[in-house]
Amino acid sequence: MHIKEFQRFISEKYEQRDRERGTSRTFMWFIEEVGELSTALVSNDMENAEEEFADVLAWLCTLANINDIDLEKACEKYTSGKLEGFKPK
């Protein structure tokens, strides 16, 4: 499945309700999922981490959808070969 397909799936299932919730409240849900992923990773609970990675991706798609961002297009920054350098540690 491509990113665009997953984003479309999330849109078809949740976008109307997500738009009603709005960006600020949706972002809080996203951050909660990132926190749950962090907890799973720190505790080395890889079974739960897998589920939380999926949740984080789904909420990221939700945020992109309600802000009219095409994630696949946004990721071209990394796939176009034009990205130079990296962030220092």
C-alpha positions as CSV (number, residue, x, y, z in Angstrom):
1,M,0.0,0.0,0.0
2,H,1.3,3.5,-0.9
3,I,1.1,6.4,1.6
4,K,-1.5,8.0,-0.7
5,E,-3.7,4.9,-0.4
6,F,-3.5,4.7,3.3
7,Q,-4.2,8.5,3.7
8,R,-7.2,8.1,1.4
9,F,-8.4,5.1,3.5
10,I,-8.1,7.1,6.7
11,S,-9.9,10.0,5.0
12,E,-12.8,7.9,3.8
13,K,-13.3,6.4,7.3
14,Y,-12.7,9.4,9.6
15,E,-12.3,12.7,7.9
16,Q,-15.7,14.2,8.4
17,R,-15.5,13.6,12.2
18,D,-11.9,14.7,12.2
19,R,-12.6,18.0,10.5
20,E,-15.4,18.7,13.1
21,R,-12.8,18.1,15.9
22,G,-10.4,20.5,14.3
23,T,-6.6,20.7,14.1
24,S,-5.8,21.6,17.7
25,R,-7.8,18.8,19.3
26,T,-6.7,16.3,16.6
27,F,-3.1,17.3,17.3
28,M,-3.5,16.5,21.0
29,W,-4.7,13.0,20.0
30,F,-1.7,12.6,17.8
31,I,0.7,13.6,20.6
32,E,-1.0,11.2,22.9
33,E,-0.3,8.4,20.4
34,V,3.3,9.5,20.1
35,G,3.6,9.3,23.9
36,E,2.2,5.8,23.9
37,L,4.7,4.8,21.2
38,S,7.5,6.3,23.3
39,T,6.4,4.3,26.3
40,A,6.3,1.1,24.3
41,L,9.8,1.8,22.9
42,V,11.3,2.7,26.2
43,S,9.9,-0.4,27.8
44,N,11.0,-2.5,24.9
45,D,7.5,-3.8,24.3
46,M,7.8,-4.3,20.6
47,E,4.4,-5.9,20.2
48,N,2.7,-2.8,21.5
49,A,5.2,-0.6,19.7
50,E,4.0,-2.1,16.4
51,E,0.4,-1.1,17.2
52,E,1.5,2.4,18.3
53,F,3.5,3.0,15.1
54,A,0.3,2.3,13.2
55,D,-1.7,4.6,15.4
56,V,0.8,7.4,15.0
57,L,0.8,7.0,11.2
58,A,-3.0,7.0,11.2
59,W,-3.2,10.2,13.3
60,L,-0.5,11.8,11.1
61,C,-2.7,11.0,8.1
62,T,-5.7,12.5,9.9
63,L,-3.8,15.7,10.6
64,A,-2.6,15.9,7.0
65,N,-6.2,15.3,5.7
66,I,-7.8,18.0,7.7
67,N,-5.1,20.4,6.7
68,D,-5.3,19.5,3.0
69,I,-1.7,18.1,2.9
70,D,-0.8,15.2,0.5
71,L,1.7,13.3,2.6
72,E,3.1,11.4,-0.4
73,K,3.8,14.6,-2.1
74,A,5.3,16.1,1.1
75,C,7.6,13.0,1.3
76,E,9.1,13.9,-2.1
77,K,11.4,16.1,-0.1
78,Y,13.2,12.9,0.8
79,T,12.7,10.9,-2.4
80,S,13.5,13.5,-5.0
81,G,17.2,13.2,-4.5
82,K,17.4,17.0,-3.9
83,L,17.8,16.8,-0.1
84,E,21.3,17.7,1.0
85,G,22.9,17.2,4.4
86,F,21.4,16.1,7.6
87,K,20.6,17.4,11.0
88,P,23.4,17.2,13.5
89,K,23.2,14.9,16.5
